[in-house]
Amino acid sequence: MRKPSRRDIALQHAGLGGILLLLVAVPAIDVYRTWAGARAEKAAWTIEGPPCPVVERASSAVVGHKRPKTFTYNKITFTRHLGDVSCAAFREDGFMNPENYSVCQFSGPGAVTVEFLGRSVTFQPGPGKRTTVTVRDGRATCVVAGWFARRPRSYRMRDV
């Protein structure tokens, strides 16, 4: 039996190293893509614009006489009078940081009341104005801006 040459041993080690590199690279690529996607989504939901007026309660001259719609998202209660809504929650930056915050975009709520941690605040951006409400670090903020739009009247949910 012949003793393996240094070249054979080097090739075996290079092959084993290549396999180990692939075993590490494939999950690392997947982790990176997940991280980059979450970062892009967070950036898309970071909306800037003029602040919404804060009022004691919604004016019927602005919201009309429609019954308000109330829903709870991430332990926060939102009440809107008009339009549709879309919400998302994001983790705060930092490795293994358990804190998160919520962002809701409204297609034109007229007014939005936010209730959380025993507090309540009403924002009144006005009818037909896209509005983004962020609840972060124990406070709610609102800007008159956003990309979320109301569904067309002819839109129908289809059975999946």
N, C-alpha and C positions, 0 to 999 in steps of 0.2 A: 504494500500500500504506500502510495506516494504522499509525501507531506505537502499540504497546500502552500502555494507560493504566496509571497507578500502581495502580489498583484491580485490574486484570488481573494485574499482576506480583505484587501482594500475595497474591491468591488462588492463583496458581501456587506461590508459596513456601509458603503455608499447606498446600496439598495435598501438596507434596513433603515438608514437615515431618511431616504426618500419616502418610504412608507410611513414612518413616524411623522414626517413633515406633512404629508397628506392627511393623516389622522388628526393633526392639530389644525391645519388650514381650513378644511371643510367646515367644521363647526365655527371657527373664528370668522369666516366669511358670513355665515348665517347670523351670528351675533352682531356683526357690524351692520348688516343690512337691516336687521330689526331695530338697532339703535338709530341708524340714519333715518329710517322711516318714521320712528316716533319723534325724532327731532324735527323733521319736516312737517309733520302734522301739528306739533306744538307751535311752530313758526306760523303755520297757516291760521291758527286760532288766536294768535297774538294780534289783536286789532287795535289800531290807534285812531283817534278821532276826538272831536270836541266832547267834553263831559255832558252827561244828561242832567237836566234840571232835577233837583230833589224837591219833592212837595210833601205836604202833610198827608194828603190822600188824593187819589186820581180824580180829576175834574170830569164831570159828566159831559161838559162841553167838548172835551177832547176825545173821550172814549165812547160817547154815546150811551145808550141804555142797554147794551148787550150785557148778558151775564158774564162775569169774569170766569176764566178757566184757570184752575189751580192744579199744579202737579208738584211732586217731590222728586228731586234728583240729588243723589249723593248727600242725603240728610238735610237738604236745603229746599224750602218751599218757595215756589215761584207762582205768582198770580199775574196773568196777562188778560187783556180785554179783547184784543184783536190779533189776527195773523197766526202764523205757525212758529214753531221753535225747534231748535236743534242744539243738543248739549254734548259736551265732552269733558272728561276729567284727565288731568295730567299730573305726573309726579314732579315734585320740585327737583331742581338740579342737585347733584351730589350723589356719590356712590352709596347705595343702600339707604338713601333718605326715605323714610316712610311717609313723609308729608305729601299731600296732594292738594290740588285746587280745581275748581270747576269753572267752566266757561259756557254760557248759553247765548246763542244768537237768536234774535227774534226778527221776523220778517217785517214787522210794523205793528208793535203792540199797543201803541197809544200811551200806555203806562204799564210799568212792571213793579210789583211789590215783591221784595225779597225778605224772607224770614229765616233766620239762622241764629243759633246760639242765644236764643231768647231775645233777639233784636229784630227790628223790622225797619225797612227803608223803602220808600216809594220813589221811583224814577219816572219822569214824565217827558219822554223825548218828543212826543207828538205823534199824530196818526201818520201811517205810511212811511215812517222813517226806520230804516234798519238799525237795530240796537244790539249791542253786545254787553252782557253783564258778566263780570268776573268776581268770584268770591274766593279771596286769597288772604292768608294771614289774618283771619278773623274780621275782614272787612269786605264790603261789597262796593264795587266800582262799576260805572256804566259809561259807555261812549256811544255817541250817535254815529255808528258806522258798522260795517260788516258785509259779508259776502253771501250770507244765507238769504234765499228768496222764497217767497210764498209759492206753494204748489199751484199749478193752474187749476181752475175750477173743474175742468174735464178730467183731472187726474183721478184714477181709480186704483186702489190697492188690488193687486191680483193675488189669487190663491197660489201658494208655492207648492 
